[in-house]
Amino acid sequence: MFNDEGVAAAGPITGENFVPWSDRLRDVEEMVDLPELRNQVATARERARVLRQEYKTDRKKPDWAVVQLQVMKPLLEVRDRNRR
């Protein structure tokens, strides 16, 4: 992801907006009726928290393939299933 100047933009895991982003995911979690989907959001949020913690403590940049697979993909699946 890049900003208007072509510089890599920080997302919630590496940027300053992790807490509000995580709070919004928690809100989504509370609104989802199906336990399976609720758990999927909770698991994605927890995985993002671990990745964020690794980034903050070890300055370990996230493996974006892992972010895609373990955070974004489950959240997109919940979104798509919830639209039905």
PDB file of N, CA, C and O in Angstrom:
ATOM      1  N   MET A   1       0.831  -1.161   0.000  1.00  0.00           N
ATOM      2  CA  MET A   1       0.000   0.000   0.000  1.00  0.00           C
ATOM      3  C   MET A   1       0.887   1.240   0.000  1.00  0.00           C
ATOM      4  O   MET A   1       1.851   1.319   0.761  1.00  0.00           O
ATOM      5  N   PHE A   2       0.560   2.208  -0.854  1.00  0.00           N
ATOM      6  CA  PHE A   2       1.355   3.422  -0.951  1.00  0.00           C
ATOM      7  C   PHE A   2       0.469   4.640  -0.785  1.00  0.00           C
ATOM      8  O   PHE A   2      -0.704   4.623  -1.159  1.00  0.00           O
ATOM      9  N   ASN A   3       1.043   5.715  -0.214  1.00  0.00           N
ATOM     10  CA  ASN A   3       0.287   6.946  -0.070  1.00  0.00           C
ATOM     11  C   ASN A   3       0.394   7.762  -1.353  1.00  0.00           C
ATOM     12  O   ASN A   3       0.959   7.290  -2.339  1.00  0.00           O
ATOM     13  N   ASP A   4      -0.142   8.979  -1.353  1.00  0.00           N
ATOM     14  CA  ASP A   4      -0.160   9.823  -2.545  1.00  0.00           C
ATOM     15  C   ASP A   4       1.235  10.186  -3.042  1.00  0.00           C
ATOM     16  O   ASP A   4       1.410  10.486  -4.223  1.00  0.00           O
ATOM     17  N   GLU A   5       2.223  10.163  -2.160  1.00  0.00           N
ATOM     18  CA  GLU A   5       3.592  10.509  -2.547  1.00  0.00           C
ATOM     19  C   GLU A   5       4.378   9.284  -3.017  1.00  0.00           C
ATOM     20  O   GLU A   5       5.560   9.410  -3.338  1.00  0.00           O
ATOM     21  N   GLY A   6       3.762   8.115  -3.066  1.00  0.00           N
ATOM     22  CA  GLY A   6       4.436   6.907  -3.492  1.00  0.00           C
ATOM     23  C   GLY A   6       5.263   6.237  -2.410  1.00  0.00           C
ATOM     24  O   GLY A   6       6.043   5.328  -2.691  1.00  0.00           O
ATOM     25  N   VAL A   7       5.094   6.683  -1.172  1.00  0.00           N
ATOM     26  CA  VAL A   7       5.807   6.108  -0.046  1.00  0.00           C
ATOM     27  C   VAL A   7       4.930   5.027   0.564  1.00  0.00           C
ATOM     28  O   VAL A   7       3.712   5.180   0.660  1.00  0.00           O
ATOM     29  N   ALA A   8       5.556   3.940   0.972  1.00  0.00           N
ATOM     30  CA  ALA A   8       4.792   2.850   1.585  1.00  0.00           C
ATOM     31  C   ALA A   8       4.012   3.373   2.787  1.00  0.00           C
ATOM     32  O   ALA A   8       4.585   3.966   3.701  1.00  0.00           O
ATOM     33  N   ALA A   9       2.720   3.151   2.776  1.00  0.00           N
ATOM     34  CA  ALA A   9       1.855   3.595   3.867  1.00  0.00           C
ATOM     35  C   ALA A   9       1.799   2.521   4.943  1.00  0.00           C
ATOM     36  O   ALA A   9       1.739   1.329   4.638  1.00  0.00           O
ATOM     37  N   ALA A  10       1.817   2.936   6.179  1.00  0.00           N
ATOM     38  CA  ALA A  10       1.743   1.994   7.293  1.00  0.00           C
ATOM     39  C   ALA A  10       0.294   1.595   7.525  1.00  0.00           C
ATOM     40  O   ALA A  10      -0.592   2.448   7.596  1.00  0.00           O
ATOM     41  N   GLY A  11       0.065   0.325   7.638  1.00  0.00           N
ATOM     42  CA  GLY A  11      -1.258  -0.178   7.950  1.00  0.00           C
ATOM     43  C   GLY A  11      -1.403  -0.342   9.444  1.00  0.00           C
ATOM     44  O   GLY A  11      -0.545   0.109  10.202  1.00  0.00           O
ATOM     45  N   PRO A  12      -2.474  -0.977   9.880  1.00  0.00           N
ATOM     46  CA  PRO A  12      -2.706  -1.093  11.318  1.00  0.00           C
ATOM     47  C   PRO A  12      -1.637  -1.892  12.060  1.00  0.00           C
ATOM     48  O   PRO A  12      -1.384  -1.623  13.234  1.00  0.00           O
ATOM     49  N   ILE A  13      -1.017  -2.849  11.417  1.00  0.00           N
ATOM     50  CA  ILE A  13      -0.038  -3.669  12.137  1.00  0.00           C
ATOM     51  C   ILE A  13       1.264  -2.899  12.367  1.00  0.00           C
ATOM     52  O   ILE A  13       1.872  -3.022  13.431  1.00  0.00           O
ATOM     53  N   THR A  14       1.688  -2.121  11.402  1.00  0.00           N
ATOM     54  CA  THR A  14       2.954  -1.399  11.535  1.00  0.00           C
ATOM     55  C   THR A  14       2.773   0.095  11.771  1.00  0.00           C
ATOM     56  O   THR A  14       3.752   0.808  11.995  1.00  0.00           O
ATOM     57  N   GLY A  15       1.550   0.569  11.724  1.00  0.00           N
ATOM     58  CA  GLY A  15       1.297   1.998  11.885  1.00  0.00           C
ATOM     59  C   GLY A  15       0.814   2.361  13.275  1.00  0.00           C
ATOM     60  O   GLY A  15       0.896   1.572  14.217  1.00  0.00           O
ATOM     61  N   GLU A  16       0.316   3.562  13.371  1.00  0.00           N
ATOM     62  CA  GLU A  16      -0.115   4.109  14.663  1.00  0.00           C
ATOM     63  C   GLU A  16      -1.586   3.831  14.977  1.00  0.00           C
ATOM     64  O   GLU A  16      -2.058   4.191  16.056  1.00  0.00           O
ATOM     65  N   ASN A  17      -2.302   3.211  14.075  1.00  0.00           N
ATOM     66  CA  ASN A  17      -3.750   3.061  14.262  1.00  0.00           C
ATOM     67  C   ASN A  17      -4.181   1.654  14.654  1.00  0.00           C
ATOM     68  O   ASN A  17      -5.329   1.273  14.425  1.00  0.00           O
ATOM     69  N   PHE A  18      -3.280   0.886  15.237  1.00  0.00           N
ATOM     70  CA  PHE A  18      -3.638  -0.493  15.563  1.00  0.00           C
ATOM     71  C   PHE A  18      -4.774  -0.571  16.578  1.00  0.00           C
ATOM     72  O   PHE A  18      -5.718  -1.336  16.388  1.00  0.00           O
ATOM     73  N   VAL A  19      -4.695   0.207  17.648  1.00  0.00           N
ATOM     74  CA  VAL A  19      -5.702   0.109  18.713  1.00  0.00           C
ATOM     75  C   VAL A  19      -7.102   0.447  18.190  1.00  0.00           C
ATOM     76  O   VAL A  19      -8.027  -0.329  18.433  1.00  0.00           O
ATOM     77  N   PRO A  20      -7.303   1.568  17.484  1.00  0.00           N
ATOM     78  CA  PRO A  20      -8.650   1.828  16.960  1.00  0.00           C
ATOM     79  C   PRO A  20      -9.116   0.756  15.972  1.00  0.00           C
ATOM     80  O   PRO A  20     -10.290   0.386  15.956  1.00  0.00           O
ATOM     81  N   TRP A  21      -8.191   0.263  15.154  1.00  0.00           N
ATOM     82  CA  TRP A  21      -8.539  -0.779  14.193  1.00  0.00           C
ATOM     83  C   TRP A  21      -8.970  -2.049  14.919  1.00  0.00           C
ATOM     84  O   TRP A  21      -9.981  -2.657  14.567  1.00  0.00           O
ATOM     85  N   SER A  22      -8.206  -2.447  15.929  1.00  0.00           N
ATOM     86  CA  SER A  22      -8.531  -3.631  16.708  1.00  0.00           C
ATOM     87  C   SER A  22      -9.852  -3.448  17.457  1.00  0.00           C
ATOM     88  O   SER A  22     -10.641  -4.386  17.563  1.00  0.00           O
ATOM     89  N   ASP A  23     -10.089  -2.262  17.968  1.00  0.00           N
ATOM     90  CA  ASP A  23     -11.355  -1.967  18.648  1.00  0.00           C
ATOM     91  C   ASP A  23     -12.536  -2.112  17.692  1.00  0.00           C
ATOM     92  O   ASP A  23     -13.581  -2.645  18.064  1.00  0.00           O
ATOM     93  N   ARG A  24     -12.364  -1.636  16.461  1.00  0.00           N
ATOM     94  CA  ARG A  24     -13.443  -1.777  15.472  1.00  0.00           C
ATOM     95  C   ARG A  24     -13.698  -3.245  15.149  1.00  0.00           C
ATOM     96  O   ARG A  24     -14.845  -3.661  14.981  1.00  0.00           O
ATOM     97  N   LEU A  25     -12.618  -4.032  15.062  1.00  0.00           N
ATOM     98  CA  LEU A  25     -12.799  -5.469  14.829  1.00  0.00           C
ATOM     99  C   LEU A  25     -13.533  -6.124  15.993  1.00  0.00           C
ATOM    100  O   LEU A  25     -14.359  -7.013  15.787  1.00  0.00           O
ATOM    101  N   ARG A  26     -13.234  -5.690  17.210  1.00  0.00           N
ATOM    102  CA  ARG A  26     -13.937  -6.225  18.379  1.00  0.00           C
ATOM    103  C   ARG A  26     -15.424  -5.870  18.291  1.00  0.00           C
ATOM    104  O   ARG A  26     -16.279  -6.686  18.636  1.00  0.00           O
ATOM    105  N   ASP A  27     -15.727  -4.670  17.838  1.00  0.00           N
ATOM    106  CA  ASP A  27     -17.128  -4.272  17.649  1.00  0.00           C
ATOM    107  C   ASP A  27     -17.810  -5.168  16.619  1.00  0.00           C
ATOM    108  O   ASP A  27     -18.948  -5.595  16.812  1.00  0.00           O
ATOM    109  N   VAL A  28     -17.105  -5.449  15.522  1.00  0.00           N
ATOM    110  CA  VAL A  28     -17.655  -6.343  14.500  1.00  0.00           C
ATOM    111  C   VAL A  28     -17.908  -7.715  15.101  1.00  0.00           C
ATOM    112  O   VAL A  28     -18.956  -8.323  14.886  1.00  0.00           O
ATOM    113  N   GLU A  29     -16.934  -8.187  15.853  1.00  0.00           N
ATOM    114  CA  GLU A  29     -17.034  -9.488  16.520  1.00  0.00           C
ATOM    115  C   GLU A  29     -18.326  -9.573  17.345  1.00  0.00           C
ATOM    116  O   GLU A  29     -19.032 -10.581  17.303  1.00  0.00           O
ATOM    117  N   GLU A  30     -18.620  -8.525  18.079  1.00  0.00           N
ATOM    118  CA  GLU A  30     -19.802  -8.501  18.941  1.00  0.00           C
ATOM    119  C   GLU A  30     -21.098  -8.450  18.140  1.00  0.00           C
ATOM    120  O   GLU A  30     -22.140  -8.879  18.637  1.00  0.00           O
ATOM    121  N   MET A  31     -21.058  -7.939  16.917  1.00  0.00           N
ATOM    122  CA  MET A  31     -22.270  -7.806  16.105  1.00  0.00           C
ATOM    123  C   MET A  31     -22.589  -9.052  15.292  1.00  0.00           C
ATOM    124  O   MET A  31     -23.727  -9.237  14.861  1.00  0.00           O
ATOM    125  N   VAL A  32     -21.592  -9.907  15.079  1.00  0.00           N
ATOM    126  CA  VAL A  32     -21.793 -11.095  14.250  1.00  0.00           C
ATOM    127  C   VAL A  32     -22.574 -12.136  15.053  1.00  0.00           C
ATOM    128  O   VAL A  32     -22.212 -12.473  16.180  1.00  0.00           O
ATOM    129  N   ASP A  33     -23.644 -12.634  14.450  1.00  0.00           N
ATOM    130  CA  ASP A  33     -24.525 -13.580  15.142  1.00  0.00           C
ATOM    131  C   ASP A  33     -24.000 -15.012  15.157  1.00  0.00           C
ATOM    132  O   ASP A  33     -24.124 -15.705  16.167  1.00  0.00           O
ATOM    133  N   LEU A  34     -23.425 -15.454  14.062  1.00  0.00           N
ATOM    134  CA  LEU A  34     -22.985 -16.849  13.968  1.00  0.00           C
ATOM    135  C   LEU A  34     -21.674 -17.052  14.729  1.00  0.00           C
ATOM    136  O   LEU A  34     -20.685 -16.370  14.460  1.00  0.00           O
ATOM    137  N   PRO A  35     -21.668 -17.990  15.676  1.00  0.00           N
ATOM    138  CA  PRO A  35     -20.449 -18.230  16.467  1.00  0.00           C
ATOM    139  C   PRO A  35     -19.220 -18.550  15.617  1.00  0.00           C
ATOM    140  O   PRO A  35     -18.116 -18.107  15.935  1.00  0.00           O
ATOM    141  N   GLU A  36     -19.398 -19.308  14.549  1.00  0.00           N
ATOM    142  CA  GLU A  36     -18.277 -19.664  13.679  1.00  0.00           C
ATOM    143  C   GLU A  36     -17.624 -18.408  13.080  1.00  0.00           C
ATOM    144  O   GLU A  36     -16.400 -18.284  13.053  1.00  0.00           O
ATOM    145  N   LEU A  37     -18.457 -17.492  12.608  1.00  0.00           N
ATOM    146  CA  LEU A  37     -17.930 -16.256  12.014  1.00  0.00           C
ATOM    147  C   LEU A  37     -17.341 -15.349  13.087  1.00  0.00           C
ATOM    148  O   LEU A  37     -16.311 -14.711  12.871  1.00  0.00           O
ATOM    149  N   ARG A  38     -17.991 -15.292  14.236  1.00  0.00           N
ATOM    150  CA  ARG A  38     -17.478 -14.495  15.358  1.00  0.00           C
ATOM    151  C   ARG A  38     -16.087 -14.976  15.757  1.00  0.00           C
ATOM    152  O   ARG A  38     -15.185 -14.176  16.003  1.00  0.00           O
ATOM    153  N   ASN A  39     -15.929 -16.302  15.816  1.00  0.00           N
ATOM    154  CA  ASN A  39     -14.624 -16.872  16.158  1.00  0.00           C
ATOM    155  C   ASN A  39     -13.577 -16.576  15.093  1.00  0.00           C
ATOM    156  O   ASN A  39     -12.404 -16.375  15.406  1.00  0.00           O
ATOM    157  N   GLN A  40     -14.000 -16.549  13.843  1.00  0.00           N
ATOM    158  CA  GLN A  40     -13.076 -16.243  12.760  1.00  0.00           C
ATOM    159  C   GLN A  40     -12.546 -14.813  12.893  1.00  0.00           C
ATOM    160  O   GLN A  40     -11.357 -14.569  12.684  1.00  0.00           O
ATOM    161  N   VAL A  41     -13.422 -13.873  13.238  1.00  0.00           N
ATOM    162  CA  VAL A  41     -12.988 -12.484  13.447  1.00  0.00           C
ATOM    163  C   VAL A  41     -12.063 -12.416  14.653  1.00  0.00           C
ATOM    164  O   VAL A  41     -11.031 -11.747  14.603  1.00  0.00           O
ATOM    165  N   ALA A  42     -12.417 -13.096  15.729  1.00  0.00           N
ATOM    166  CA  ALA A  42     -11.592 -13.075  16.937  1.00  0.00           C
ATOM    167  C   ALA A  42     -10.205 -13.653  16.669  1.00  0.00           C
ATOM    168  O   ALA A  42      -9.203 -13.120  17.145  1.00  0.00           O
ATOM    169  N   THR A  43     -10.150 -14.730  15.915  1.00  0.00           N
ATOM    170  CA  THR A  43      -8.866 -15.355  15.599  1.00  0.00           C
ATOM    171  C   THR A  43      -8.014 -14.438  14.731  1.00  0.00           C
ATOM    172  O   THR A  43      -6.812 -14.309  14.962  1.00  0.00           O
ATOM    173  N   ALA A  44      -8.618 -13.805  13.744  1.00  0.00           N
ATOM    174  CA  ALA A  44      -7.879 -12.871  12.879  1.00  0.00           C
ATOM    175  C   ALA A  44      -7.369 -11.687  13.694  1.00  0.00           C
ATOM    176  O   ALA A  44      -6.234 -11.248  13.509  1.00  0.00           O
ATOM    177  N   ARG A  45      -8.201 -11.172  14.591  1.00  0.00           N
ATOM    178  CA  ARG A  45      -7.793 -10.034  15.432  1.00  0.00           C
ATOM    179  C   ARG A  45      -6.638 -10.432  16.342  1.00  0.00           C
ATOM    180  O   ARG A  45      -5.700  -9.657  16.526  1.00  0.00           O
ATOM    181  N   GLU A  46      -6.696 -11.628  16.910  1.00  0.00           N
ATOM    182  CA  GLU A  46      -5.628 -12.108  17.784  1.00  0.00           C
ATOM    183  C   GLU A  46      -4.337 -12.313  16.995  1.00  0.00           C
ATOM    184  O   GLU A  46      -3.256 -11.966  17.471  1.00  0.00           O
ATOM    185  N   ARG A  47      -4.445 -12.863  15.816  1.00  0.00           N
ATOM    186  CA  ARG A  47      -3.242 -13.063  14.987  1.00  0.00           C
ATOM    187  C   ARG A  47      -2.608 -11.713  14.644  1.00  0.00           C
ATOM    188  O   ARG A  47      -1.386 -11.571  14.669  1.00  0.00           O
ATOM    189  N   ALA A  48      -3.442 -10.731  14.327  1.00  0.00           N
ATOM    190  CA  ALA A  48      -2.927  -9.389  14.049  1.00  0.00           C
ATOM    191  C   ALA A  48      -2.248  -8.809  15.286  1.00  0.00           C
ATOM    192  O   ALA A  48      -1.222  -8.138  15.174  1.00  0.00           O
ATOM    193  N   ARG A  49      -2.815  -9.063  16.462  1.00  0.00           N
ATOM    194  CA  ARG A  49      -2.216  -8.567  17.703  1.00  0.00           C
ATOM    195  C   ARG A  49      -0.827  -9.159  17.907  1.00  0.00           C
ATOM    196  O   ARG A  49       0.102  -8.453  18.300  1.00  0.00           O
ATOM    197  N   VAL A  50      -0.687 -10.452  17.642  1.00  0.00           N
ATOM    198  CA  VAL A  50       0.616 -11.112  17.794  1.00  0.00           C
ATOM    199  C   VAL A  50       1.621 -10.533  16.788  1.00  0.00           C
ATOM    200  O   VAL A  50       2.767 -10.258  17.144  1.00  0.00           O
ATOM    201  N   LEU A  51       1.196 -10.353  15.554  1.00  0.00           N
ATOM    202  CA  LEU A  51       2.076  -9.767  14.548  1.00  0.00           C
ATOM    203  C   LEU A  51       2.492  -8.350  14.942  1.00  0.00           C
ATOM    204  O   LEU A  51       3.643  -7.958  14.752  1.00  0.00           O
ATOM    205  N   ARG A  52       1.554  -7.592  15.488  1.00  0.00           N
ATOM    206  CA  ARG A  52       1.846  -6.234  15.938  1.00  0.00           C
ATOM    207  C   ARG A  52       2.864  -6.265  17.085  1.00  0.00           C
ATOM    208  O   ARG A  52       3.812  -5.480  17.112  1.00  0.00           O
ATOM    209  N   GLN A  53       2.651  -7.180  18.019  1.00  0.00           N
ATOM    210  CA  GLN A  53       3.556  -7.300  19.164  1.00  0.00           C
ATOM    211  C   GLN A  53       4.969  -7.657  18.697  1.00  0.00           C
ATOM    212  O   GLN A  53       5.945  -7.091  19.189  1.00  0.00           O
ATOM    213  N   GLU A  54       5.080  -8.584  17.761  1.00  0.00           N
ATOM    214  CA  GLU A  54       6.387  -8.948  17.218  1.00  0.00           C
ATOM    215  C   GLU A  54       7.042  -7.749  16.534  1.00  0.00           C
ATOM    216  O   GLU A  54       8.251  -7.545  16.642  1.00  0.00           O
ATOM    217  N   TYR A  55       6.240  -6.970  15.840  1.00  0.00           N
ATOM    218  CA  TYR A  55       6.764  -5.787  15.164  1.00  0.00           C
ATOM    219  C   TYR A  55       7.265  -4.754  16.183  1.00  0.00           C
ATOM    220  O   TYR A  55       8.335  -4.170  16.014  1.00  0.00           O
ATOM    221  N   LYS A  56       6.491  -4.545  17.220  1.00  0.00           N
ATOM    222  CA  LYS A  56       6.841  -3.523  18.217  1.00  0.00           C
ATOM    223  C   LYS A  56       8.030  -3.946  19.078  1.00  0.00           C
ATOM    224  O   LYS A  56       8.897  -3.120  19.364  1.00  0.00           O
ATOM    225  N   THR A  57       8.093  -5.198  19.492  1.00  0.00           N
ATOM    226  CA  THR A  57       9.149  -5.612  20.419  1.00  0.00           C
ATOM    227  C   THR A  57      10.439  -6.001  19.705  1.00  0.00           C
ATOM    228  O   THR A  57      11.531  -5.684  20.178  1.00  0.00           O
ATOM    229  N   ASP A  58      10.319  -6.686  18.571  1.00  0.00           N
ATOM    230  CA  ASP A  58      11.506  -7.184  17.879  1.00  0.00           C
ATOM    231  C   ASP A  58      11.825  -6.419  16.602  1.00  0.00           C
ATOM    232  O   ASP A  58      12.817  -6.701  15.930  1.00  0.00           O
ATOM    233  N   ARG A  59      10.969  -5.439  16.271  1.00  0.00           N
ATOM    234  CA  ARG A  59      11.084  -4.704  15.004  1.00  0.00           C
ATOM    235  C   ARG A  59      11.091  -5.670  13.824  1.00  0.00           C
ATOM    236  O   ARG A  59      11.720  -5.428  12.793  1.00  0.00           O
ATOM    237  N   LYS A  60      10.366  -6.774  14.013  1.00  0.00           N
ATOM    238  CA  LYS A  60      10.247  -7.800  12.977  1.00  0.00           C
ATOM    239  C   LYS A  60       9.098  -7.416  12.056  1.00  0.00           C
ATOM    240  O   LYS A  60       7.936  -7.402  12.464  1.00  0.00           O
ATOM    241  N   LYS A  61       9.436  -7.109  10.817  1.00  0.00           N
ATOM    242  CA  LYS A  61       8.393  -6.753   9.860  1.00  0.00           C
ATOM    243  C   LYS A  61       7.518  -7.968   9.586  1.00  0.00           C
ATOM    244  O   LYS A  61       8.016  -9.087   9.462  1.00  0.00           O
ATOM    245  N   PRO A  62       6.222  -7.743   9.492  1.00  0.00           N
ATOM    246  CA  PRO A  62       5.318  -8.876   9.245  1.00  0.00           C
ATOM    247  C   PRO A  62       5.585  -9.522   7.885  1.00  0.00           C
ATOM    248  O   PRO A  62       5.948  -8.854   6.917  1.00  0.00           O
ATOM    249  N   ASP A  63       5.399 -10.796   7.846  1.00  0.00           N
ATOM    250  CA  ASP A  63       5.404 -11.529   6.582  1.00  0.00           C
ATOM    251  C   ASP A  63       4.033 -11.263   5.966  1.00  0.00           C
ATOM    252  O   ASP A  63       3.015 -11.740   6.467  1.00  0.00           O
ATOM    253  N   TRP A  64       4.016 -10.504   4.884  1.00  0.00           N
ATOM    254  CA  TRP A  64       2.741 -10.056   4.335  1.00  0.00           C
ATOM    255  C   TRP A  64       1.909 -11.217   3.786  1.00  0.00           C
ATOM    256  O   TRP A  64       0.684 -11.116   3.713  1.00  0.00           O
ATOM    257  N   ALA A  65       2.547 -12.297   3.408  1.00  0.00           N
ATOM    258  CA  ALA A  65       1.786 -13.482   2.990  1.00  0.00           C
ATOM    259  C   ALA A  65       1.016 -14.050   4.180  1.00  0.00           C
ATOM    260  O   ALA A  65      -0.116 -14.509   4.026  1.00  0.00           O
ATOM    261  N   VAL A  66       1.624 -14.020   5.359  1.00  0.00           N
ATOM    262  CA  VAL A  66       0.959 -14.484   6.583  1.00  0.00           C
ATOM    263  C   VAL A  66      -0.190 -13.538   6.934  1.00  0.00           C
ATOM    264  O   VAL A  66      -1.277 -13.984   7.298  1.00  0.00           O
ATOM    265  N   VAL A  67       0.052 -12.243   6.825  1.00  0.00           N
ATOM    266  CA  VAL A  67      -1.013 -11.265   7.092  1.00  0.00           C
ATOM    267  C   VAL A  67      -2.187 -11.528   6.160  1.00  0.00           C
ATOM    268  O   VAL A  67      -3.341 -11.560   6.588  1.00  0.00           O
ATOM    269  N   GLN A  68      -1.883 -11.715   4.893  1.00  0.00           N
ATOM    270  CA  GLN A  68      -2.937 -11.966   3.907  1.00  0.00           C
ATOM    271  C   GLN A  68      -3.715 -13.235   4.244  1.00  0.00           C
ATOM    272  O   GLN A  68      -4.945 -13.246   4.207  1.00  0.00           O
ATOM    273  N   LEU A  69      -2.990 -14.301   4.572  1.00  0.00           N
ATOM    274  CA  LEU A  69      -3.612 -15.600   4.810  1.00  0.00           C
ATOM    275  C   LEU A  69      -4.326 -15.692   6.150  1.00  0.00           C
ATOM    276  O   LEU A  69      -5.415 -16.263   6.225  1.00  0.00           O
ATOM    277  N   GLN A  70      -3.741 -15.145   7.208  1.00  0.00           N
ATOM    278  CA  GLN A  70      -4.269 -15.355   8.556  1.00  0.00           C
ATOM    279  C   GLN A  70      -5.088 -14.191   9.106  1.00  0.00           C
ATOM    280  O   GLN A  70      -5.791 -14.346  10.105  1.00  0.00           O
ATOM    281  N   VAL A  71      -5.004 -13.031   8.467  1.00  0.00           N
ATOM    282  CA  VAL A  71      -5.778 -11.884   8.949  1.00  0.00           C
ATOM    283  C   VAL A  71      -6.786 -11.438   7.887  1.00  0.00           C
ATOM    284  O   VAL A  71      -7.994 -11.448   8.125  1.00  0.00           O
ATOM    285  N   MET A  72      -6.287 -11.053   6.730  1.00  0.00           N
ATOM    286  CA  MET A  72      -7.179 -10.485   5.713  1.00  0.00           C
ATOM    287  C   MET A  72      -8.142 -11.498   5.112  1.00  0.00           C
ATOM    288  O   MET A  72      -9.336 -11.221   4.994  1.00  0.00           O
ATOM    289  N   LYS A  73      -7.645 -12.658   4.734  1.00  0.00           N
ATOM    290  CA  LYS A  73      -8.516 -13.655   4.101  1.00  0.00           C
ATOM    291  C   LYS A  73      -9.686 -14.051   5.002  1.00  0.00           C
ATOM    292  O   LYS A  73     -10.826 -14.058   4.538  1.00  0.00           O
ATOM    293  N   PRO A  74      -9.443 -14.379   6.274  1.00  0.00           N
ATOM    294  CA  PRO A  74     -10.587 -14.713   7.133  1.00  0.00           C
ATOM    295  C   PRO A  74     -11.583 -13.558   7.289  1.00  0.00           C
ATOM    296  O   PRO A  74     -12.794 -13.779   7.329  1.00  0.00           O
ATOM    297  N   LEU A  75     -11.068 -12.330   7.376  1.00  0.00           N
ATOM    298  CA  LEU A  75     -11.973 -11.187   7.519  1.00  0.00           C
ATOM    299  C   LEU A  75     -12.800 -10.980   6.255  1.00  0.00           C
ATOM    300  O   LEU A  75     -13.983 -10.647   6.333  1.00  0.00           O
ATOM    301  N   LEU A  76     -12.191 -11.171   5.110  1.00  0.00           N
ATOM    302  CA  LEU A  76     -12.938 -11.043   3.857  1.00  0.00           C
ATOM    303  C   LEU A  76     -13.972 -12.161   3.722  1.00  0.00           C
ATOM    304  O   LEU A  76     -15.066 -11.934   3.205  1.00  0.00           O
ATOM    305  N   GLU A  77     -13.633 -13.357   4.181  1.00  0.00           N
ATOM    306  CA  GLU A  77     -14.598 -14.461   4.152  1.00  0.00           C
ATOM    307  C   GLU A  77     -15.796 -14.157   5.033  1.00  0.00           C
ATOM    308  O   GLU A  77     -16.933 -14.424   4.645  1.00  0.00           O
ATOM    309  N   VAL A  78     -15.558 -13.602   6.210  1.00  0.00           N
ATOM    310  CA  VAL A  78     -16.654 -13.235   7.110  1.00  0.00           C
ATOM    311  C   VAL A  78     -17.517 -12.170   6.441  1.00  0.00           C
ATOM    312  O   VAL A  78     -18.744 -12.257   6.453  1.00  0.00           O
ATOM    313  N   ARG A  79     -16.872 -11.170   5.860  1.00  0.00           N
ATOM    314  CA  ARG A  79     -17.627 -10.119   5.164  1.00  0.00           C
ATOM    315  C   ARG A  79     -18.506 -10.717   4.080  1.00  0.00           C
ATOM    316  O   ARG A  79     -19.692 -10.400   3.989  1.00  0.00           O
ATOM    317  N   ASP A  80     -17.918 -11.592   3.248  1.00  0.00           N
ATOM    318  CA  ASP A  80     -18.669 -12.170   2.150  1.00  0.00           C
ATOM    319  C   ASP A  80     -19.802 -13.058   2.633  1.00  0.00           C
ATOM    320  O   ASP A  80     -20.899 -13.012   2.077  1.00  0.00           O
ATOM    321  N   ARG A  81     -19.561 -13.858   3.649  1.00  0.00           N
ATOM    322  CA  ARG A  81     -20.617 -14.737   4.168  1.00  0.00           C
ATOM    323  C   ARG A  81     -21.709 -13.945   4.868  1.00  0.00           C
ATOM    324  O   ARG A  81     -22.872 -14.349   4.859  1.00  0.00           O
ATOM    325  N   ASN A  82     -21.353 -12.844   5.463  1.00  0.00           N
ATOM    326  CA  ASN A  82     -22.326 -12.021   6.182  1.00  0.00           C
ATOM    327  C   ASN A  82     -23.234 -11.249   5.234  1.00  0.00           C
ATOM    328  O   ASN A  82     -24.312 -10.809   5.635  1.00  0.00           O
ATOM    329  N   ARG A  83     -22.824 -11.082   4.008  1.00  0.00           N
ATOM    330  CA  ARG A  83     -23.632 -10.368   3.007  1.00  0.00           C
ATOM    331  C   ARG A  83     -24.806 -11.199   2.530  1.00  0.00           C
ATOM    332  O   ARG A  83     -25.787 -10.656   2.022  1.00  0.00           O
ATOM    333  N   ARG A  84     -24.717 -12.509   2.689  1.00  0.00           N
ATOM    334  CA  ARG A  84     -25.770 -13.411   2.172  1.00  0.00           C
ATOM    335  C   ARG A  84     -27.043 -13.277   2.932  1.00  0.00           C
ATOM    336  O   ARG A  84     -28.020 -13.961   2.625  1.00  0.00           O
TER     337      ARG A  84
END
